[in-house]
Amino acid sequence: MVALAACILRPVETAAEEIAVKIAIIDIKYILGNAASIKDVQTQMRAYVDAYREETEQEDLAIRNAESELARKRTIISPEAYAEERRKFEQRLIEARGKVEQRKRSLNVVQADAMRQVQAALNRVVTTIANENSLTLILSKEQTILVAKPLEITDIVLQRLDQELPSVTLATPGQ
């Protein structure tokens, strides 16, 4: 049994001896919270959300006014005419809800695309740093308990990411 265990473990020991392990630690949460490109995406997304919110509030006001007008007409027009007006109003509500949902979906698509661009740039930067420093293992800081400061590459990764991708051009939502 001991001989079998020695045979199984020996290839691992040989492989480890052949590869000099050089480790680095990266704080992805910190990078994603402080990267210029992420802040740029957030600013642009906030502008889109604010514009959509303003349009939605205007539509809500128009719908409330239409509802008030419909309530006023109820006693003036025939039941059949009221039913037709009510159907038109309900159709308008359905369309407004659909428009809001479409806007949410388009914002999500634009944000996801922007984040893919940031992630691709981050991957390129990390790969370049790993190659430059002959790193064989990069661990996420969130996965570690204790980290010696010289092992951290977070600051240099953030600096280079900001150089490579200082901003992201977002697609216009819905287009």
N, C-alpha and C positions, 0 to 999 in steps of 0.2 A: 504494500500500500504506500509506504514511504517512497519507494522507487518510482511508483506511478506519479505521485505528487511532484517529485523532483523533475521528472520528464515533462510534465505539463507546465510547470513554472519556469523551467529553463529557457524556452523561447522568449518569454516575456522579459526575463532578466537580460538576455542577449540583446533584444530590441531596445530596451531602456539604456543599455550601455552604449549602444551605437548612436543614439540620439541625445544630444545635449539639450536638456530641457531648460528653456528660458521663459519665464512666466512674466506676465504683465496683468494688471488689474485695470478695468475700465468701469466708470460709473455712468451707465447709459441714462439713468433717470436724470442725473445732473446735466448731462449733455443735452438731452431733449428738453429740459426746462430752461436752458440758458443759451442755446444756439441762436444766432442771429436769424437764420433761415426759419426756424420755428416761430420766433417772435414776429417775423414778417408775415408768415402764413396766418398767425392768430390775428394780426392787425387787419389784414385783408378780409379774412373770414368775418371778423366783427363788423366791418363796413358792409359786407353783403347781408349779414343778418339784420343789421340796423335798417338797411334799405328795404328788405323784405318785411320787416316788422312795421315800418311806416306804411307800406302799401297795404298790408293786412289790416292795420288799424283803420285806414281809410275805407277799405272794403267792408269792415265790420260796421263802421258808422253808416255807410250807405245801406247795408242790410237792416240795421236797426230802424233807420228812417223808413225803409220800404215796409218793414213789419208794422210800424206805427201807422203808416198810410193805409196798409191793408186792414188793420183793425178799425180805422176810421171809416173805411168804405163798407165794412160789413153790414152796417145798418142802412146804407144808402143804395147798394146795388142788389140785384137779385141773387138768390142762393146759388144759381148756376154760374153766374158771372163771378161770384165770390169764390166758388170752388175752382174755377179756372184761374183766377188771380192767385189763389192759395197754391195751386199746383205749380204755377210759374215761380212763385216765391220759394217753394221748397226745392225746385230745380236749381234756382240760383244758389241756395244754401249748399246743395250737393256739389255744385261746380266750385264754389269758394273753398270748401273743404278739400276737394281734389287738388285745387291749385296750391293750397298750403302743403299738402302731402308731397306734391311734385317738387315744390321748392325745397323741402327738407331733404328729399332724395338727391336732388341736384347739388345741394350744398355738401351732402355727405360724399358724393362722388368726387367733387372738386377737392375737398379736404383729403380724401384718401389718395388721390393722385399726387397732391402736394407732398404728403407724407411719404409716398413711395419715392419721390425725387430726393427727399432729405435722407431717407434710409439708404438709397443707392449711393449717395455722396458719402454718407457716414461709413458705409462698407468699404468704399474705395480708400478713404482716408485711413481707416484701421488696417486694411491690407497693406497699404504703402508703409505705414509705421512698423507693422509686423515684419515686413521684408527688410526694411532699413536696419532694424535692430535684431534681426535673426530670432524673432520671438516664435516659440513653438506652441505656446499656450496662452490664450488671453481669457481671463475669467471676468465675469460680471461681479462688480463689487457687492451686489445684492446677494450673491451666492457665497460670500466669504464672511468669516467671523472676525479675523484679525488681518490687517494689511499693513505691511511696511511701506511707508511713503515712497521710497525709491521705486517700488514696483508699479505705482500708479502712472497711467498714461492719459488720464482723463483730460488734464489741462492742455496737453499738446494736441490731442484729438480735437478738442473743442476749438482751439486756435486755428488748426488747419481746416476744419470743417467751415468755420466762419470765413476763411480765406477762399476756399473752393466754392462755397455756396452761401454768399452773404444774404441772398434773397431768392424767393421763388416766385415766378410769374404764374399766377393762378388762371385757370381757364374761367371764362364767364359762366356762372351756374346756369344751367338750362339750355346751353348751346352746344 
